[in-house]
Amino acid sequence: MAALTTDQVLAIQTDDLAVLKTNQVAVLRTDQVSVLTTDQVVALSSAQIAQGLTTAQLRAMSSEQISVFETADWANITTRQISVLNSDQVAAITTDGIAALKTSSIAALTTTQVAQGLNSDQIVALTTTQVQQGLTTAQLAKLTTENVAAIETADIAVLRTNQIAALTTTQVAEGLTSDQVVALTTQQVQQGLTTAQIAALSGCQLAGLTTSQIEVLTTAHLSRLGFKEPSAFRPALQVLPLMLEQLWSPLNIVGLLQFLTHPVCPLPSLARTRIAEKLARSPGIGASEGWNKMLAQIEEACIKNERDWLKVRASIAFWVEHPRFDRNAEQGAPIE
């Protein structure tokens, strides 16, 4: 076989190619493999590919040749073979082919292949088992933000806590969608998300979170800072840094939500819970239709619960709507 010219290789009928033994396939020169037509590649059996093709032969194949590998071929390919593909070859794998890969084959992908080869359609095609058991923490950390956003919410919910922790703050801030954030489990938030990741979440990403979910996120953030929620003697120390954070611009939505959902927040619960829910749905404070509608709801709740609306309104203005100052300004915030 190795003595054949490339023209002679091209002349081999697909039926004849399909009956070659694996050792006959293995002796083909790389230049012979590189000229195989797509029909000839399709004619190769899964056994010929997995047991016959060498890593050098695979590297010699074009993206077009790789793209016609059948689902069964990818299901049987070895980890060594998958790991030698270049980024363009990885990108050429069909979505069905990606879904057919064993978890060990997924884990064998190099970080370069993951970062430069995988596309969002392929990420969507990954099965839940492949995501949970195949993707390594190093691979997850190399996903583009577009690929992070392409992970199915059901797959996000089954990520191990160390996989969650492996995501970079850029991936969290620019990749995760609000639906993916909502899909995070309590265990993932409490044991997976780091302080930096929680701080990187934007108000838009928090849209859709329930008050209880926000409280879980807040508790997790406080515990990362060294505060222990069960202690009855440290609540003021817990809320103080959250209060001080609100002095600065631009507005820190996550910090404000943490402040509002803290057990000793000075705002009345009928006000702070409604403000927190509004901010989770639509970030931003001050004069707007949504803000005014929320204030009207709080006023109605005050009347219903016989609370002093004017006092509650003044409290909202003092704790939430107050002026904010440039953190980097030389004069800082006034102390009076």
C-alpha positions in Angstrom: 0.0 0.0 0.0 2.8 2.4 0.9 4.3 2.0 -2.6 1.2 3.3 -4.4 1.3 6.7 -5.9 -1.3 9.3 -4.8 -3.1 8.8 -8.2 -3.3 5.1 -7.6 -4.7 5.7 -4.1 -7.3 8.0 -5.6 -8.2 5.2 -8.0 -9.1 2.7 -5.3 -12.8 2.0 -5.3 -14.7 2.7 -2.1 -15.8 -0.9 -1.8 -12.1 -2.0 -2.0 -11.0 0.6 0.5 -13.7 -0.6 2.9 -12.2 -4.1 3.1 -8.7 -3.1 3.8 -7.3 -4.5 7.1 -6.4 -2.0 9.8 -2.7 -2.7 9.4 -3.0 -2.0 5.7 -4.6 1.4 6.5 -1.9 2.1 9.0 0.9 1.8 6.4 -0.6 4.5 4.1 1.7 7.5 3.8 0.4 10.8 5.1 0.5 12.2 1.6 -1.7 9.3 0.4 -4.2 9.9 3.2 -4.4 13.6 2.6 -5.6 13.0 -1.0 -8.4 10.6 -0.2 -11.7 11.9 -1.5 -14.6 12.4 1.0 -16.3 9.4 -0.5 -13.3 7.3 0.2 -13.1 8.6 3.8 -16.8 7.8 4.3 -16.1 4.3 3.1 -13.6 3.7 5.9 -15.1 1.7 8.7 -15.1 2.8 12.3 -12.6 0.0 13.1 -10.3 1.2 10.2 -10.3 4.7 11.6 -9.9 3.9 15.3 -7.5 1.0 14.9 -5.9 1.8 11.6 -5.3 5.5 11.2 -2.2 6.7 13.0 -2.0 10.1 14.7 0.3 11.3 11.9 -2.3 10.3 9.3 -5.1 12.1 11.2 -3.0 15.3 11.4 -2.5 15.0 7.6 -6.3 15.0 6.9 -8.1 18.1 5.8 -11.0 19.7 7.7 -13.2 18.6 4.8 -12.2 15.0 5.3 -12.7 15.2 9.0 -16.2 16.7 8.5 -17.4 13.5 6.7 -16.5 11.1 9.6 -19.7 9.4 10.7 -21.2 9.4 14.1 -20.0 5.8 14.8 -16.4 6.8 13.8 -16.4 9.5 16.6 -17.9 7.1 19.1 -14.9 4.7 18.6 -12.1 7.2 18.1 -9.3 6.9 20.7 -8.3 9.6 23.2 -4.9 9.8 21.6 -6.4 10.3 18.2 -8.7 13.1 19.3 -5.9 14.9 21.2 -3.8 15.4 18.1 -6.4 17.1 15.9 -5.7 20.7 15.2 -8.3 23.4 16.0 -9.6 23.6 12.4 -10.2 19.8 12.4 -12.0 20.0 15.8 -14.2 22.7 14.4 -15.0 20.5 11.5 -16.5 17.7 13.7 -20.3 17.5 13.2 -22.6 18.2 16.1 -23.7 14.6 16.0 -20.1 13.5 16.1 -19.4 15.7 19.1 -22.5 14.2 20.9 -21.1 10.7 20.1 -17.7 11.2 21.7 -17.0 9.3 24.9 -16.5 11.3 28.1 -12.8 10.2 28.0 -12.5 11.7 24.5 -14.0 15.0 25.7 -11.5 15.1 28.6 -8.7 14.3 26.1 -9.3 17.6 24.2 -6.4 20.0 24.8 -7.1 23.5 26.2 -6.0 24.9 22.8 -8.6 22.7 21.0 -11.3 23.8 23.4 -10.4 27.5 23.2 -9.8 27.7 19.4 -11.6 24.7 17.9 -15.0 24.2 19.6 -17.8 26.4 18.5 -21.1 27.2 20.1 -23.1 24.7 18.1 -20.8 22.0 19.2 -21.1 23.1 22.9 -24.9 23.0 22.5 -24.6 19.4 21.2 -22.7 18.2 24.2 -24.8 15.8 26.4 -25.3 16.4 30.1 -23.0 13.5 30.9 -20.3 14.8 28.6 -20.5 18.2 30.3 -20.5 16.9 33.8 -18.1 14.0 33.5 -16.0 14.9 30.4 -15.2 18.6 30.6 -12.2 19.3 32.9 -11.8 22.4 34.9 -8.9 23.4 32.7 -11.0 23.1 29.6 -13.9 25.1 31.1 -11.6 27.9 32.0 -10.6 28.1 28.3 -14.1 28.3 26.8 -14.9 31.5 25.0 -17.6 33.7 26.5 -19.8 32.7 23.5 -19.3 29.1 24.3 -20.1 29.6 28.0 -23.4 31.3 27.0 -24.1 28.3 24.7 -24.1 25.7 27.6 -27.6 24.5 28.1 -29.2 25.6 31.4 -29.9 21.9 32.3 -26.1 21.3 31.8 -25.2 24.3 33.9 -27.3 22.9 36.8 -25.3 19.6 36.9 -21.8 21.1 36.8 -19.7 20.1 39.7 -18.8 22.8 42.2 -15.1 22.7 41.1 -16.2 23.2 37.5 -18.2 26.3 38.6 -15.2 27.6 40.5 -13.0 27.1 37.4 -14.9 29.7 35.4 -13.0 33.0 35.1 -14.6 36.3 36.1 -14.7 37.3 32.5 -16.6 34.1 31.6 -19.0 34.8 34.5 -19.5 38.5 33.7 -19.7 38.3 29.9 -20.7 34.7 29.3 -23.3 33.5 31.7 -26.8 34.4 30.8 -29.6 35.3 33.3 -31.2 32.0 32.6 -28.0 30.2 33.4 -27.5 32.1 36.7 -31.1 31.2 37.7 -30.3 27.5 36.9 -27.5 27.4 39.4 -28.3 25.2 42.4 -27.9 26.2 46.0 -24.9 23.9 46.3 -23.2 25.4 43.3 -23.7 28.9 44.7 -22.6 28.0 48.2 -19.7 25.7 47.4 -18.7 26.7 43.8 -19.0 30.4 43.2 -16.0 32.4 44.4 -16.1 35.9 45.8 -14.7 37.3 42.6 -17.3 35.5 40.5 -20.2 36.7 42.7 -18.9 40.3 42.5 -18.7 40.0 38.7 -22.4 39.2 38.3 -24.3 42.1 36.8 -27.8 43.2 37.6 -29.0 42.0 34.2 -27.7 38.5 35.0 -29.5 38.5 38.3 -32.8 39.3 36.5 -35.3 36.5 37.3 -33.8 35.5 40.7 -36.2 35.1 43.5 -35.7 36.8 46.8 -34.7 33.4 48.3 -32.1 32.9 45.6 -30.7 36.3 46.1 -30.4 35.6 49.9 -28.5 32.4 49.1 -26.1 34.3 46.9 -25.7 37.0 49.5 -25.0 34.5 52.3 -22.5 32.7 50.1 -20.7 36.0 49.4 -20.6 37.0 53.1 -19.2 33.6 54.0 -16.4 34.0 51.5 -15.5 37.3 53.2 -15.2 35.4 56.5 -18.6 36.2 58.0 -20.6 33.4 59.5 -24.3 33.9 59.3 -25.3 31.8 62.4 -23.6 34.2 64.8 -26.0 36.6 66.5 -23.1 38.9 67.5 -21.8 40.0 64.1 -24.8 41.2 62.1 -23.7 44.8 62.2 -20.2 43.9 61.1 -21.7 42.0 58.2 -23.9 44.8 57.0 -21.4 47.6 57.6 -19.2 46.9 54.5 -22.3 46.5 52.4 -23.5 49.9 53.5 -20.2 51.6 52.8 -20.0 50.0 49.4 -23.2 52.0 48.4 -21.3 55.3 48.8 -19.5 54.7 45.5 -20.3 55.1 41.9 -21.0 53.4 39.6 -23.8 51.6 41.4 -22.8 48.1 42.6 -26.1 46.2 42.0 -24.8 43.0 43.5 -23.7 44.9 46.6 -27.0 46.7 46.9 -28.9 43.4 46.6 -26.7 41.9 49.3 -27.4 45.0 51.5 -31.2 44.8 50.9 -31.4 41.0 51.6 -29.3 41.1 54.8 -31.2 40.2 57.9 -30.3 43.5 59.7 -30.8 45.8 56.7 -32.2 49.1 58.3 -35.0 49.3 55.6 -38.4 47.9 56.5 -38.9 44.4 55.0 -42.0 45.5 53.0 -39.7 48.0 51.2 -36.4 46.2 50.9 -37.9 42.9 49.5 -39.8 44.8 46.8 -36.7 46.9 45.9 -34.6 43.8 45.7 -37.1 42.0 43.4 -37.3 45.1 41.2 -33.5 45.4 40.9 -33.2 41.7 40.1 -35.7 42.1 37.2 -34.5 45.5 36.0 -31.2 47.0 37.4 -31.1 50.7 38.2 -32.6 53.1 40.7 -34.2 56.5 40.5 -36.9 58.1 38.5 -38.3 55.7 36.0 -41.6 54.1 35.3 -40.5 50.8 36.9 -39.1 52.6 40.0 -42.2 54.7 40.5 -44.5 51.7 40.1 -42.4 49.9 42.8 -42.7 52.9 45.1 -46.5 52.9 44.6 -46.6 49.3 45.6 -44.6 50.0 48.7 -46.9 52.9 49.6 -49.9 50.6 49.1 -48.3 48.0 51.4 -47.6 50.6 54.0 -51.3 51.7 54.1 -52.4 48.0 54.2 -50.0 47.3 57.1 -50.6 50.6 58.9 -47.0 51.8 58.4 -45.9 55.4 58.1 -45.4 55.8 54.3 -43.6 59.1 54.6 -41.1 57.7 57.1 -40.6 54.6 54.9 -40.1 56.8 51.8 -37.5 58.9 53.6 -35.7 55.7 54.6 -35.6 54.6 51.0 -34.2 58.0 49.9 -31.6 57.9 52.7 -30.4 54.3 52.2 -30.8 53.7 48.5 -31.4 56.9 46.5 -28.6 58.9 48.2 -25.7 60.6 46.2 -22.8 58.3 45.2 -19.2 59.4 44.8 -16.3 58.5 42.5 -14.3 55.8 44.3 -11.1 57.0 42.6 -11.6 60.7 43.4 -8.9 62.3 45.6 -11.4 63.8 48.0 -13.4 60.5 48.4 -16.8 60.7 50.1 -17.7 63.4 52.6 -17.7 62.4 56.2 -20.4 64.8 57.3 
